[in-house]
Amino acid sequence: MKSKNIITVLVALFFFSFNTLFAQINLKIKGKVTGDTKGFNKIYVYSHQSQDSAEISSNGEYQMLIKSDFPDIRYIYLQYDVKTKGVYSPFPLFIEKSGILNLDFELGKDLFSAQINGPARSVAYFNYSKAKKSATDKIGEEITVKFGEDALKEGATNYDKAIDYYYKRQTQLNDSLFTKYFDPNGSDAPFMLLGVVSSLSLPQLESYFSKLSPPIKETKAAKQVDEKINSKKRSSIGSTVANFVLPDTTGNDFSFNKLKGKYVLIDFWASWCGPCRISFPRLRSVYQQLKGQNFEIINISIDAKLDDWKKAVKEENNPWPQLHDKTNLSKSAFFVSGIPTAYLIDPDGKIVFSSVGSDENGGGPMEEKLESVFGVKLTK
């Protein structure tokens, strides 16, 4: 009986600590801003769901209260930077738990030069983000020295070599930073994984995810990581695409099985995605050149607003099926971390190639794959 009681107590303590760890968060962010704001005295903290702001007083002090139902990432930036530089670079702020977070800024300097003090994991995530930015900047400098200043611009002579170098160094960077900052018991750990999910290999992702403690694995962010791992598995090269049915612009259902026996290029996009739409004229040219070659294209939009999608479809007038991702296919069946993302499916329904991004001038990796598959040279 005694051992039974001990187990009952331990289980109760586990769930008590779990619920306490992720109770509603009320975090006061305050600090001092040095320098002349020139009247641009707002500080903004935002996420996809909310935006908070505070005014910097005449003596440079500010404070705001951030509320959240669970640990989350918010982004912070200064009105001063927007108005005086014309651009701004918000940095991620990890909201860990209730309390006080002190954040001091100096106007005119990089926001990562801020001084921070507060909840342990908020501070740790700030330091991780700062180190990551510094290392990424260093990689950019290395690429400039090795391949030229414009090497990372699509169409540049050394673009392919520069991109390859970038991703290899990014993998080294992630390994190095995770060794130092990744804490499997830290509530920021899943957010670290979400931030690099595109640049980590599937084995790396699975390895880091497996190290997360049981309470952390139950968090919303960890479940998002798990979802992305599964979508990476389902959309890896060689995987078979299960049939899906999505609506077209008239509301009629379109079945993927309709195209069985053909090579199909599935292109994920959105009306608000500039690079997606800039790529369409080139994609239309490729489509015409491969006409009659057992080839089809499908556009799948991830637009939230149907009217925006339908308007863009009408403006682009692409001569292939236009579907709306109402079932969240881009997350459940494919791994779409950014748009445009394209997948090439063979006549047996297997994924043979995928690519992220586009080249409006042609000649990108997907086009090279199409040339190889169909034995043609696509003209520009």
Sequence and secondary structure as in RCSB ss.txt:
>XXXX:A:sequence
MKSKNIITVLVALFFFSFNTLFAQINLKIKGKVTGDTKGFNKIYVYSHQSQDSAEISSNGEYQMLIKSDFPDIRY
IYLQYDVKTKGVYSPFPLFIEKSGILNLDFELGKDLFSAQINGPARSVAYFNYSKAKKSATDKIGEEITVKFGED
ALKEGATNYDKAIDYYYKRQTQLNDSLFTKYFDPNGSDAPFMLLGVVSSLSLPQLESYFSKLSPPIKETKAAKQV
DEKINSKKRSSIGSTVANFVLPDTTGNDFSFNKLKGKYVLIDFWASWCGPCRISFPRLRSVYQQLKGQNFEIINI
SIDAKLDDWKKAVKEENNPWPQLHDKTNLSKSAFFVSGIPTAYLIDPDGKIVFSSVGSDENGGGPMEEKLESVFG
VKLTK
>XXXX:A:secstr
 HHHHHHHHHHHHHHHHHHHHTS EEEEEEEEEES  TT  EEEEE SS EEEEE  TTSEEEEEEEESS EEEE
EEEHHHHHHHS    EEEEE SSEEEEEEEETTS GGG EEESSHHHHHHHHHHHHHHHHHHHHHHHHHHHH TT
TTSTT TTHHHHHHHHHHHHHHHHHHHHHHH  TTSTTHHHHHHHHTTTS HHHHHHHHHHS HHHHTSHHHHHH
HHHHHHHHHTSTT B    EEEBTTS EEEGGGGTTSEEEEEEE TT HHHHHHHHHHHHHHHHTTTSSEEEEEE
E  S HHHHHHHHHHH  SS EEE TT HHHHTS  SSSSEEEEE TTSBEEEEEES  TTS  HHHHHHHHHHT
     
